[in-house]
Amino acid sequence: MNLAISEVLDRVRALNRQQLLALDADDRAQIDSFLSYHRYSGEEKKCAERVASFDAGPLYWLTQFTQTENPQAEDQGLEFRAPFPRKSYFVPLFAEFLIRQNRVLFIPKSRTMMTSWAAIGFATWAAQFNREETIVQTMNEDKCVHLIDYVRQLWENQDEWLRVRHPLVRKSSFSIQWEGGGEVAAIPSGADKIRSFHPTTYILDEAAHIPEGEECLGAVRPSGARIICISTAAPGWFAEQCTL
């Protein structure tokens, strides 16, 4: 159907009730499919914008079109699934995430700030809408599985039309990969483990608590990746970088 959406709307509006009822199931399905495609295309374009805002870009997708899961929801009197929260500090945080220049971003955090969640949300958005590859390196394999489950939640709990438009080709405990490109994978600590990867973005989670954290960072710097180091407080190299 090689028609502009305005032409389709004009033709449908010109039909009277009898003509509409006379349409067979295939005709109605084609019209619905065409209109839905164009309606969703506008929303998808807004989701894919590289801006830090709740009105477009990754935060728009996270807060409007997908949900996170809270295993403690019953004890807290909350819903098990809920949209990503609209915290005001996420806007400047995501503005920093979006900068692609070769540099290192250090983010000290508390456990209630959802900073790791935000970084994984950004990585998932970048994979789905921009076909970027992110490697998350963290303390151990259990933590890897935990962080990749964040990616799984965001993909599975997004609106159905987005899952249809952005299907997966692989979903495992350590990696989720989209059809046509885009991936988020997690690896445990160790400088040698990151050397074989050349990701678009590299996230070092709980960097201050990884004994080889500084070596891991040194190993990934030559790749030219966007580097995001996140951690709760601990003395050592991460704290020193944050106080320079």
Steps between C-alpha positions, in 0.01 A plus 500: 500500500715788369291787631569782740318467829298816424372340179392186684321706764322704232385186319378333820315813611329521159341157549144491630379246756383248239831519314693449822289197590555365149876485548622146545720391788820525295425859394426604858814327624715675238358841587549439872855375441586803288362753748659322796836488324504875443367580848764283662773631268456847646535369855796285406674799343454695825636208704809479278597868530840561657378749759481504879136577568183336628332611176728315257801271495601224742317644802181534294522130409590391854220694670223462241544173310659242729509392864736367763429214741521529878543166681435677834179663377265299723691589818513865393133517403588583139418357158736228376544682168533877475639754252849637549470787754509862384780618728621849405870411529461240224489780240857630561617142557371384162642813337841377617428145379422633152835672453701276269846661518782279615501563875424337835194591708529422873173483696504451880160379616289380788300180469166682480586723203440233232820608323592148387139454387525826306824395330350164400187680380718723283692197367175317417363807320827542307494136390135497397472838328858564386651151459779581744694237694557535874722289720425514871782379723431434865619306803396144422273281287205526741508879465526462120181292496328756722583792269407316180165422661442877508534495120261205479240686707514810284465304175227263619292765679495756220191547284429208267542705184855585607585134565368418152706776341815415696520121526787319669730242348659394828398516864724336758607565858803696379391661174196637320534572128256663259423395146692725262755606761522635851604306810546530874735243653651461845836356602661449843804695617845450352704722269563213257126435460428841343794512258326300225197734490460829312165631625328830432452542877681342792341507846709408805248437776602520868841605373641583844432147624673319213862424594609521135270796425773745405669237280167423330458869423852520362434201275187649344623857448673427165171372353359854481180390673274732697606408856269522802637406844242470779549408865389537857763652727825322586858623545742450213554596138129573424467737794822674397367555146176647637686753717748626238 
